[in-house]
Amino acid sequence: MGDIDDIPRLSGKEATILDILIGRGELYGLGIVDASEGKIKQGTLYVTLHRMEEKGYVESRKAKQVAGAFGPARRLYKPTGHGARVYKLWSEMAAAAVLERALT
């Protein structure tokens, strides 16, 4: 494994979102909020998802709009391969840190 500075950073919210999307697949934003069981609030979700898209951790697509529906089309989000790899590394590092603390 490379230098720790080479590993992209994940905030706690980003890690929670990736964990949910990796485990459950493609979801609407409100589905992510519901699945987070209070860890992610609707007010911060879309800002975080936008930042994650810019980093290449997630991608989104417009869902087909139901005939007669009002408002903008809803978006579905899913993790990218890059996002899944970053999450895996982040999880491994977190587990190693917990183990190291337990052994000292």
C-alpha positions as CSV (number, residue, x, y, z in Angstrom):
1,M,0.0,0.0,0.0
2,G,1.2,3.5,-0.8
3,D,1.8,6.4,1.5
4,I,-1.1,7.3,3.7
5,D,-1.2,10.8,2.1
6,D,-1.9,9.1,-1.2
7,I,-5.2,7.7,0.0
8,P,-8.2,10.0,-0.8
9,R,-10.0,11.3,2.3
10,L,-13.5,10.5,3.3
11,S,-15.6,12.4,5.8
12,G,-17.9,10.5,8.1
13,K,-20.9,11.5,6.1
14,E,-19.2,10.4,2.8
15,A,-18.3,7.1,4.4
16,T,-21.9,6.5,5.6
17,I,-23.3,7.4,2.2
18,L,-20.9,5.0,0.4
19,D,-21.6,2.3,2.9
20,I,-25.3,2.6,2.3
21,L,-25.0,2.7,-1.5
22,I,-22.5,-0.2,-1.7
23,G,-24.8,-2.3,0.5
24,R,-28.1,-1.3,-1.1
25,G,-27.3,-0.2,-4.6
26,E,-28.8,2.7,-6.4
27,L,-31.0,4.9,-4.3
28,Y,-32.8,8.3,-4.3
29,G,-31.5,10.9,-1.9
30,L,-34.4,10.4,0.5
31,G,-33.7,6.7,0.5
32,I,-30.2,7.4,1.6
33,V,-31.5,9.6,4.4
34,D,-33.9,6.9,5.6
35,A,-31.3,4.2,5.4
36,S,-28.8,6.3,7.4
37,E,-31.1,6.0,10.5
38,G,-30.5,9.6,11.5
39,K,-26.8,9.8,10.6
40,I,-27.4,11.9,7.4
41,K,-29.8,14.8,7.4
42,Q,-31.7,15.9,4.3
43,G,-30.3,19.4,4.7
44,T,-26.7,18.3,4.2
45,L,-27.3,15.3,1.9
46,Y,-27.4,16.9,-1.5
47,V,-24.3,19.2,-0.8
48,T,-22.4,16.1,0.3
49,L,-23.6,14.1,-2.8
50,H,-22.6,16.9,-5.1
51,R,-19.1,17.0,-3.5
52,M,-18.8,13.2,-3.8
53,E,-19.8,13.4,-7.5
54,E,-17.0,16.0,-8.0
55,K,-14.5,13.6,-6.3
56,G,-15.7,10.7,-8.5
57,Y,-17.1,8.6,-5.5
58,V,-20.7,8.5,-6.7
59,E,-22.6,9.1,-9.9
60,S,-26.2,10.0,-10.5
61,R,-28.8,9.8,-13.2
62,K,-32.2,11.3,-13.7
63,A,-35.0,8.8,-13.0
64,K,-37.8,8.5,-15.5
65,Q,-40.5,10.9,-14.5
66,V,-43.9,9.5,-14.0
67,A,-46.5,10.9,-16.3
68,G,-48.3,13.8,-14.6
69,A,-45.7,14.3,-12.0
70,F,-44.7,17.8,-11.0
71,G,-41.3,19.3,-10.2
72,P,-37.9,18.3,-11.4
73,A,-37.0,14.7,-12.1
74,R,-35.6,12.8,-9.2
75,R,-32.0,11.6,-9.2
76,L,-30.7,8.1,-8.4
77,Y,-27.3,7.8,-6.9
78,K,-24.8,4.8,-7.0
79,P,-21.2,4.4,-6.0
80,T,-18.5,4.4,-8.7
81,G,-15.7,1.8,-8.8
82,H,-13.4,4.5,-7.5
83,G,-15.7,5.3,-4.6
84,A,-16.0,1.6,-3.6
85,R,-12.2,1.3,-3.7
86,V,-11.7,4.4,-1.5
87,Y,-14.3,3.2,0.9
88,K,-12.6,-0.3,1.1
89,L,-9.3,1.4,1.9
90,W,-10.9,3.7,4.4
91,S,-12.6,0.8,6.1
92,E,-9.4,-1.2,6.3
93,M,-7.5,1.7,7.8
94,A,-10.2,2.4,10.3
95,A,-10.3,-1.3,11.4
96,A,-6.4,-1.3,11.7
97,A,-6.5,1.9,13.8
98,V,-9.1,0.3,16.2
99,L,-7.0,-2.9,16.4
100,E,-3.9,-0.9,17.1
101,R,-5.6,1.1,19.9
102,A,-6.9,-2.2,21.4
103,L,-3.4,-3.7,21.5
104,T,-1.7,-0.7,23.1
